[in-house]
Amino acid sequence: MKKKYGIIAATIVCCMTLIVGCTGANKAAGGSEGKDQMVQNETEANAQKEAGNAAAEPENMAYISASKLNVRQEPVGSAQIMAKAPKGSRVEILEEKTDEAGTLWYKINYKDISGDVQGWIAAEYTVKKLEDLLTGNLKNLDLSPFEKTLEYEGNPRVKVKGVYVTIHSAAGANLENLIQLAENTEINAFVVDVKDDLGKMLFKTNAAEKYAPDANEKAPIKDIKAFTQKLREKNIYLIARIVSFKDPTYSNDYPERSILDKSTGQTFVSSDGLKWVSAYDRELWNYNIEVAKEAADAGFNEIQFDYVRFPASNGGKMDSKLDYRNTNNEFKPEAIQKYLKFAQEQLSPKKVYISADVFGLVGSVSDDMGLGQHWEAISNVTDYICPMMYPSHYGSGVYGLAVPDAKPYETVYKGTYDSVVRNSNLQTPATIRPWIQDFTATWVKGHIRYGTNEVNLQIKALNDNGVYEYLLWNAGNRYSIK
C-alpha cells in the first residue's frame, strides 16, 4: 500500500511538471508558448507554496536566527546557560514571559542529538518561518513540507548497508566476489553505475540513443532485467547511480550547453580532466530522468543522483570566469533543488526512491559551498541524502582535527551530528545515509591505513548518532567489511 508522510495539501505541486523533452529544432529553439506556460506555472506554484507554508507551520513554532543562541535556565540574561541552539533550529514555544527590562522571552523545547532540550531564549533572535532565514542565493529555496512516499508497494524500504559497484565490476568477474561479500557480511545493497563519471551507460538506453548516442557505446550489460533479477534473488537492494552534471560524453555533443571557461573559450574541465555540463540545462535534466526511468523499469529499487552540483569553484570565487549558461537567472541551489523536485515528480509513479549525494561538509555549513548544495533544500525533497563523509576529504583543522583522515571516528561523528541536527529543522527530511571511507588516502599528509577497524569506527560513529545506514566507497570495489 502506498503510504504518505509529511503535511500533504492538494495545493503543493511541483512547478517542473511542464518541463518535457523535445528534440531537433524544438529542442534547440524551445518556444515562447512553452516558456509562458512555465512562468505561469511557477507563479502559481509560488503562490501555492506560500499558502501551504502559512497553513502548515503551527503558531507555536519558531526558528533560531542567531548563529548560536544561549538557552538559559530562567528568562533573564544572567541565568545559567544550559545549551546553545544553532541557527535554524526549529523550536516549540511553550510559554512567553517579559522581564523587567521589557525583553520578551520564550520557554522552548527543541530536539538536540541527545534528546529534548528545554529552556528560555530571547524572542528577538527567532523567526516564524525557516524561509525567513534564507538570504542571498538561498532566498528562493522551498523548505515547506514536501509530499513524499513512506513506502512503495512491492518496494519496501530497507536499512541499507551498501557498497559501490562500477560498470566494470557489474559486468565482470568481480560481481561474484561482491555477491559473496553480501552473503557473508551485513552488506545488503549495491550502488551500481548506470550512468558513470564519463557519461557512459551500464546498458543501452533509449534515453542515450535520443540525447547522446555515444553514451551507449560498449554498454556491457546486454540483458539488464536478467542482471537485476539475479541480484534481487540474492536479496540485494539495487541503487542506480546516475552522475548528473559531470558528463563529458553529453558535453561533446552539446558544447553550447556546457559550462564555458571564459579564459580559454572552451568547455570547463575540472582537475580530473573531465568536462562539466550545466545544471541549468533542462534538456540534460530530461536526459538524466529518462535514464532513471529505464533503470526503474529494469528493476532498480532506488535512483541515486551523484555530482548533483556545480563544479568546485573555490567557494564561488571562480564564478566570474565561468559561464554556466544560466538562461533562467536562477541561483545555483535553486536549480539543484528544482532538478531534484522534478526527479521526484517524474519518478514517483515508477515506485522508486530518490537519493542525492552531497559533500560531507554540507551538513556543517550554512551556505551552499558555492556548489548549489544546501542541506535543508536537498533533504527536504529527496528520500535519502548521502553526505560523502570520507575523513580524507576534510582539510586540516576541520572539526578541530589536525588530520581528519587519521581520526575516522571523530570526523564521521561530528559530520553526522551536524547533519542530524540540520535534519531536525525540517518537517519532511530525508533519511541520512552517509558514504564512508574504505580506501587509504596515500596523498594525505599524516594519513593512516584504512581497513576493517577503520570502517567499523566510522560505522560506530554513525550508530552513536542514531544513523544506521551507510554506503562504502572504494573505487576498485575491494572492501574491508567483515
C-alpha positions as CSV (number, residue, x, y, z in Angstrom):
1,M,0.0,0.0,0.0
2,K,1.3,3.5,-0.9
3,K,1.6,5.5,2.3
4,K,2.3,9.2,2.6
5,Y,4.1,11.2,5.2
6,G,4.5,14.9,5.9
7,I,1.8,17.5,5.6
8,I,0.2,16.9,2.3
9,A,-2.0,19.5,0.6
10,A,-3.6,19.4,-2.8
11,T,-2.0,22.8,-3.4
12,I,1.6,21.6,-3.0
13,V,2.6,20.8,-6.5
14,C,5.9,20.8,-8.4
15,C,6.3,23.6,-10.9
16,M,8.5,21.4,-13.0
17,T,5.7,19.2,-14.4
18,L,5.6,21.0,-17.6
19,I,9.3,20.6,-18.4
20,V,9.3,17.9,-21.1
21,G,11.9,16.6,-23.6
22,C,11.9,17.8,-27.1
23,T,14.3,17.1,-30.0
24,G,15.5,18.6,-33.2
25,A,14.6,22.2,-33.9
26,N,12.2,22.3,-31.0
27,K,14.9,21.1,-28.6
28,A,17.2,23.9,-29.7
29,A,14.7,26.7,-30.1
30,G,12.2,26.0,-27.3
31,G,9.1,28.2,-27.8
32,S,7.5,31.3,-26.4
33,E,4.3,29.4,-25.6
34,G,6.1,26.8,-23.6
35,K,8.1,29.4,-21.7
36,D,5.0,31.5,-21.0
37,Q,3.3,28.4,-19.6
38,M,6.3,27.6,-17.5
39,V,6.3,31.1,-16.0
40,Q,2.6,30.9,-15.3
41,N,3.0,27.5,-13.5
42,E,6.0,28.7,-11.5
43,T,4.0,31.8,-10.4
44,E,1.1,29.6,-9.4
45,A,3.4,27.2,-7.6
46,N,5.0,30.0,-5.6
47,A,1.6,31.2,-4.5
48,Q,0.6,27.7,-3.5
49,K,3.8,27.3,-1.6
50,E,3.1,30.5,0.4
51,A,-0.4,29.2,1.2
52,G,1.0,25.8,2.2
53,N,3.6,27.4,4.4
54,A,1.1,29.5,6.2
55,A,-1.2,26.5,6.8
56,A,1.4,24.0,7.7
57,E,3.5,25.7,10.3
58,P,1.9,25.7,13.8
59,E,1.7,29.1,15.6
60,N,3.8,27.9,18.5
61,M,6.9,27.0,16.3
62,A,9.8,29.3,15.6
63,Y,13.4,29.1,14.2
64,I,16.6,30.4,15.7
65,S,18.0,33.3,13.8
66,A,21.3,33.8,15.7
67,S,24.3,31.8,14.8
68,K,24.4,30.2,18.3
69,L,21.6,31.2,20.8
70,N,22.0,30.7,24.5
71,V,19.3,28.6,26.1
72,R,19.0,29.7,29.7
73,Q,17.6,28.1,32.8
74,E,15.4,31.2,33.6
75,P,14.1,34.1,31.5
76,V,16.8,36.6,32.4
77,G,20.1,37.4,30.7
78,S,22.2,36.4,33.7
79,A,20.7,33.0,34.1
80,Q,22.7,29.8,33.7
81,I,23.3,28.7,30.1
82,M,22.0,25.2,29.6
83,A,22.7,24.8,25.9
84,K,23.5,26.7,22.7
85,A,20.9,26.3,19.9
86,P,22.4,26.6,16.4
87,K,20.9,28.8,13.7
88,G,17.9,27.3,12.0
89,S,16.9,25.1,15.0
90,R,13.2,24.5,15.0
91,V,11.8,25.1,18.5
92,E,8.4,24.7,20.1
93,I,7.3,27.7,22.2
94,L,5.9,26.5,25.5
95,E,5.5,29.8,27.3
96,E,6.1,33.5,26.9
97,K,7.3,36.0,29.6
98,T,8.5,39.6,29.5
99,D,11.2,40.6,32.0
100,E,11.6,43.9,33.9
101,A,13.6,45.4,31.0
102,G,10.8,44.7,28.6
103,T,12.6,41.8,26.8
104,L,10.3,39.1,25.6
105,W,11.5,35.5,26.4
106,Y,10.3,32.2,25.1
107,K,10.3,29.0,27.0
108,I,11.2,26.5,24.3
109,N,11.6,22.8,23.6
110,Y,13.8,21.5,20.8
111,K,15.4,18.3,19.8
112,D,19.1,18.1,20.1
113,I,21.1,15.0,19.2
114,S,20.9,13.8,22.8
115,G,17.1,14.3,23.0
116,D,14.7,17.1,24.1
117,V,16.2,20.3,25.5
118,Q,14.1,22.9,27.4
119,G,15.0,26.4,28.5
120,W,14.5,30.1,27.8
121,I,15.6,32.1,24.8
122,A,15.4,35.8,23.8
123,A,12.5,36.0,21.4
124,E,14.1,38.7,19.3
125,Y,16.5,36.1,17.9
126,T,13.8,34.0,16.3
127,V,11.7,34.0,13.1
128,K,8.4,32.2,12.4
129,K,9.4,30.5,9.1
130,L,12.6,28.8,8.2
131,E,12.5,30.5,4.8
132,D,12.9,33.9,6.7
133,L,16.5,32.9,7.4
134,L,17.3,32.4,3.7
135,T,19.1,35.3,2.1
136,G,21.2,35.9,-0.9
137,N,21.4,33.0,-3.3
138,L,19.3,30.8,-0.9
139,K,16.2,33.1,-0.8
140,N,14.2,31.2,-3.5
141,L,14.5,27.7,-1.9
142,D,11.5,25.8,-0.9
143,L,11.6,24.4,2.6
144,S,7.8,23.9,3.0
145,P,6.6,20.4,3.8
146,F,7.1,18.2,0.7
147,E,4.9,15.2,-0.3
148,K,6.9,12.0,-0.2
149,T,6.2,8.3,-0.2
150,L,6.8,6.5,3.0
151,E,7.0,3.1,1.4
152,Y,6.1,1.8,-2.1
153,E,4.0,-1.3,-2.5
154,G,6.3,-4.0,-3.9
155,N,9.4,-1.9,-3.0
156,P,9.8,-1.9,0.8
157,R,12.4,0.3,2.4
158,V,15.4,-1.4,3.9
159,K,18.2,-0.2,6.2
160,V,20.8,-0.1,3.6
161,K,24.4,-1.2,4.2
162,G,25.8,-0.9,0.7
163,V,28.9,-0.8,-1.5
164,Y,29.7,1.0,-4.7
165,V,29.9,-1.1,-7.9
166,T,31.5,0.2,-11.1
167,I,30.3,-0.7,-14.6
168,H,33.4,-2.9,-14.9
169,S,32.7,-4.8,-11.8
170,A,29.0,-5.2,-12.6
171,A,29.8,-6.7,-16.0
172,G,32.9,-8.7,-14.9
173,A,34.1,-11.5,-12.7
174,N,34.2,-9.2,-9.6
175,L,30.4,-9.3,-9.4
176,E,30.6,-12.8,-8.0
177,N,33.0,-11.6,-5.3
178,L,30.7,-8.8,-4.4
179,I,27.7,-11.2,-4.2
180,Q,29.7,-13.4,-1.8
181,L,30.5,-10.3,0.2
182,A,26.8,-9.7,0.6
183,E,26.2,-13.3,1.5
184,N,28.9,-13.3,4.2
185,T,28.5,-9.9,5.8
186,E,25.8,-7.3,6.6
187,I,26.1,-5.8,3.2
188,N,22.6,-5.8,1.6
189,A,22.8,-3.2,-1.2
190,F,24.8,-2.3,-4.3
191,V,25.1,1.2,-5.7
192,V,25.7,0.4,-9.4
193,D,26.9,2.8,-12.0
194,V,24.1,3.1,-14.6
195,K,25.5,6.4,-16.0
196,D,29.1,6.9,-14.8
197,D,31.5,9.8,-14.5
198,L,32.3,9.6,-18.2
199,G,28.6,9.7,-19.1
200,K,28.7,6.0,-20.2
201,M,25.8,3.6,-19.8
202,L,25.7,0.2,-18.0
203,F,23.2,-1.0,-20.5
204,K,21.9,0.5,-23.7
205,T,19.2,3.0,-23.0
206,N,16.7,4.7,-25.3
207,A,17.5,8.0,-23.5
208,A,21.1,7.8,-24.5
209,E,20.1,6.9,-28.1
210,K,18.0,10.1,-28.2
211,Y,20.2,12.5,-26.4
212,A,23.8,11.3,-26.5
213,P,24.2,8.1,-28.7
214,D,28.0,7.7,-27.8
215,A,27.0,7.0,-24.2
216,N,25.6,3.6,-25.4
217,E,28.9,2.7,-27.0
218,K,30.3,-0.5,-25.3
219,A,27.5,-0.7,-22.8
220,P,28.4,-4.1,-21.4
221,I,25.1,-5.5,-19.9
222,K,23.0,-6.9,-22.7
223,D,20.1,-8.1,-20.6
224,I,19.6,-5.7,-17.8
225,K,16.5,-7.3,-16.4
226,A,18.3,-10.6,-16.0
227,F,21.1,-8.8,-14.2
228,T,18.8,-7.1,-11.7
229,Q,16.7,-10.3,-11.2
230,K,19.9,-12.2,-10.3
231,L,20.8,-9.7,-7.7
232,R,17.3,-9.3,-6.3
233,E,17.0,-13.0,-5.9
234,K,20.0,-12.7,-3.6
235,N,18.0,-10.1,-1.6
236,I,20.3,-7.3,-2.7
237,Y,18.7,-3.9,-2.8
238,L,19.7,-2.1,-6.0
239,I,20.6,1.6,-6.3
240,A,21.2,3.1,-9.7
241,R,23.9,5.7,-9.6
242,I,23.4,8.4,-12.2
243,V,26.1,11.0,-12.5
244,S,24.2,14.2,-13.3
245,F,26.3,17.2,-14.2
246,K,29.8,15.9,-14.9
247,D,29.3,14.3,-18.3
248,P,32.0,14.6,-21.0
249,T,30.0,12.5,-23.4
250,Y,27.0,14.8,-23.4
251,S,29.3,17.8,-23.4
252,N,31.0,16.7,-26.6
253,D,27.6,16.6,-28.3
254,Y,26.4,19.9,-26.8
255,P,29.3,22.2,-26.2
256,E,26.9,25.2,-26.4
257,R,25.1,23.9,-23.3
258,S,28.3,23.1,-21.3
259,I,29.9,25.3,-18.8
260,L,32.2,27.8,-20.6
261,D,35.6,28.7,-19.3
262,K,35.8,32.4,-20.4
263,S,39.6,32.4,-20.1
264,T,40.0,29.7,-22.8
265,G,36.7,30.0,-24.7
266,Q,36.4,26.2,-24.2
267,T,34.2,23.9,-22.1
268,F,35.3,24.0,-18.4
269,V,37.4,21.0,-17.5
270,S,37.8,20.0,-13.8
271,S,41.1,18.9,-12.2
272,D,40.4,15.3,-13.1
273,G,40.3,16.2,-16.8
274,L,36.6,15.8,-17.3
275,K,34.1,18.2,-18.8
276,W,31.2,19.7,-17.0
277,V,27.8,20.4,-18.3
278,S,25.4,22.9,-16.8
279,A,23.0,22.1,-14.0
280,Y,20.7,24.8,-15.6
281,D,20.3,22.7,-18.8
282,R,16.7,21.4,-18.8
283,E,17.4,19.1,-21.7
284,L,20.1,17.4,-19.6
285,W,17.5,17.1,-16.7
286,N,15.2,15.3,-19.1
287,Y,18.0,13.0,-20.3
288,N,19.0,12.0,-16.8
289,I,15.5,11.4,-15.7
290,E,14.7,9.3,-18.8
291,V,17.8,7.1,-17.9
292,A,16.5,6.9,-14.4
293,K,13.1,5.7,-15.6
294,E,14.7,3.0,-17.7
295,A,16.7,1.9,-14.6
296,A,13.5,1.8,-12.6
297,D,11.8,-0.3,-15.2
298,A,14.8,-2.6,-15.3
299,G,14.3,-3.5,-11.6
300,F,16.4,-0.9,-9.6
301,N,14.8,0.0,-6.2
302,E,16.3,3.5,-6.0
303,I,17.8,6.2,-8.1
304,Q,20.9,8.0,-6.7
305,F,22.0,11.2,-8.3
306,D,25.7,11.9,-7.9
307,Y,27.5,15.0,-8.9
308,V,24.2,16.8,-8.4
309,R,26.0,20.1,-8.1
310,F,28.1,22.7,-9.9
311,P,31.8,22.2,-10.2
312,A,34.1,23.2,-7.3
313,S,34.7,26.9,-7.9
314,N,36.7,27.9,-4.7
315,G,33.6,28.8,-2.9
316,G,32.2,30.7,-5.9
317,K,35.3,32.8,-6.4
318,M,35.7,31.3,-9.9
319,D,32.2,32.2,-10.9
320,S,33.2,35.4,-12.7
321,K,35.4,33.3,-15.0
322,L,32.7,30.7,-15.9
323,D,29.6,30.9,-18.0
324,Y,27.1,28.5,-16.5
325,R,24.5,29.1,-19.3
326,N,22.1,30.4,-16.7
327,T,19.3,31.5,-19.1
328,N,16.6,31.3,-16.4
329,N,18.5,33.6,-14.0
330,E,18.4,31.1,-11.2
331,F,20.7,30.7,-8.2
332,K,22.8,27.5,-8.0
333,P,21.0,25.9,-5.0
334,E,17.6,26.9,-6.5
335,A,18.4,25.0,-9.8
336,I,19.7,21.9,-7.9
337,Q,16.5,21.8,-5.7
338,K,14.3,22.2,-8.8
339,Y,16.1,19.4,-10.5
340,L,15.5,17.0,-7.6
341,K,11.9,18.1,-7.3
342,F,11.5,17.3,-11.0
343,A,13.1,13.9,-10.4
344,Q,10.6,13.1,-7.6
345,E,7.6,14.2,-9.6
346,Q,8.7,12.2,-12.7
347,L,10.0,9.0,-10.9
348,S,7.4,8.6,-8.1
349,P,5.0,6.8,-10.5
350,K,7.8,4.3,-11.1
351,K,7.8,3.5,-7.3
352,V,11.5,4.1,-6.8
353,Y,13.1,6.1,-4.1
354,I,15.3,9.2,-4.8
355,S,18.7,9.9,-3.1
356,A,21.3,12.6,-3.7
357,D,25.0,12.6,-2.9
358,V,26.3,15.8,-1.2
359,F,29.7,16.9,0.1
360,G,30.3,15.8,3.7
361,L,30.6,19.4,4.9
362,V,27.2,20.5,3.6
363,G,25.6,19.4,6.8
364,S,28.1,21.5,8.8
365,V,27.9,24.8,6.9
366,S,25.0,27.2,6.5
367,D,25.6,28.1,2.8
368,D,25.7,26.0,-0.4
369,M,29.6,25.9,-0.5
370,G,29.4,27.6,-4.0
371,L,28.2,24.2,-5.3
372,G,24.4,24.6,-5.2
373,Q,24.2,22.0,-2.3
374,H,22.3,23.4,0.7
375,W,21.4,20.8,3.3
376,E,17.8,21.6,4.0
377,A,16.9,22.3,0.4
378,I,18.1,18.9,-0.7
379,S,17.0,16.9,2.3
380,N,13.5,18.4,2.0
381,V,12.8,17.0,-1.5
382,T,14.6,13.6,-1.5
383,D,14.0,10.3,0.2
384,Y,17.7,9.8,1.2
385,I,20.5,12.3,1.5
386,C,24.0,10.8,1.3
387,P,26.8,13.1,2.6
388,M,30.2,11.9,1.5
389,M,31.9,11.8,4.9
390,Y,35.3,10.4,3.8
391,P,37.7,11.6,6.5
392,S,40.4,12.0,3.9
393,H,38.3,14.7,2.1
394,Y,38.3,17.1,5.1
395,G,41.0,19.7,5.3
396,S,43.4,20.1,8.2
397,G,41.7,21.8,11.2
398,V,38.2,20.9,10.2
399,Y,36.2,19.9,13.4
400,G,39.3,20.8,15.3
401,L,41.2,17.8,14.0
402,A,44.8,18.3,12.7
403,V,44.4,15.3,10.3
404,P,40.8,14.3,9.9
405,D,41.9,11.2,7.9
406,A,43.7,9.9,11.0
407,K,40.6,10.3,13.1
408,P,37.9,8.2,11.3
409,Y,35.5,8.0,14.3
410,E,35.8,11.7,15.4
411,T,35.4,13.0,11.8
412,V,32.4,11.0,10.9
413,Y,30.8,11.5,14.4
414,K,31.0,15.3,14.1
415,G,29.8,15.4,10.5
416,T,26.9,13.1,11.3
417,Y,26.0,15.0,14.5
418,D,25.7,18.3,12.5
419,S,23.7,16.6,9.8
420,V,21.2,15.1,12.2
421,V,20.7,18.5,13.9
422,R,20.1,20.1,10.5
423,N,17.6,17.4,9.5
424,S,15.6,18.2,12.7
425,N,14.8,21.7,11.3
426,L,12.6,20.1,8.6
427,Q,9.1,18.7,8.8
428,T,9.8,16.3,5.9
429,P,13.5,15.5,5.9
430,A,15.3,12.7,4.0
431,T,16.8,9.7,5.7
432,I,20.5,10.3,6.3
433,R,22.7,7.6,4.7
434,P,26.3,8.6,4.5
435,W,29.1,7.5,2.3
436,I,32.1,6.4,4.3
437,Q,35.7,5.6,3.5
438,D,37.1,2.1,2.7
439,F,40.3,3.2,1.0
440,T,43.7,4.5,2.1
441,A,44.3,8.1,1.1
442,T,48.1,8.0,0.4
443,W,48.1,11.5,-0.9
444,V,47.0,13.0,2.5
445,K,49.9,14.0,4.7
446,G,49.6,12.2,8.0
447,H,47.1,9.6,6.6
448,I,46.5,6.2,8.2
449,R,45.9,2.9,6.5
450,Y,42.2,2.0,6.3
451,G,40.9,-1.5,6.8
452,T,38.2,-3.3,8.8
453,N,38.9,-1.4,12.1
454,E,38.7,2.0,10.5
455,V,35.5,1.1,8.6
456,N,34.0,-0.2,11.9
457,L,35.0,3.0,13.7
458,Q,33.1,5.1,11.1
459,I,30.0,2.8,11.4
460,K,30.1,3.2,15.2
461,A,30.2,7.0,14.8
462,L,27.1,6.8,12.6
463,N,25.3,4.5,15.1
464,D,26.2,6.7,18.0
465,N,24.3,9.5,16.3
466,G,21.3,7.3,15.6
467,V,22.2,6.7,11.9
468,Y,22.1,3.0,10.9
469,E,22.6,3.1,7.2
470,Y,25.8,3.6,5.2
471,L,27.5,3.2,1.9
472,L,31.1,2.1,1.5
473,W,33.3,3.7,-1.2
474,N,36.3,2.0,-2.8
475,A,37.0,3.0,-6.4
476,G,38.4,-0.5,-7.1
477,N,35.4,-2.2,-5.4
478,R,37.6,-4.1,-2.8
479,Y,36.1,-3.9,0.6
480,S,37.2,-4.5,4.2
481,I,33.9,-5.1,5.8
482,K,33.8,-8.4,7.8
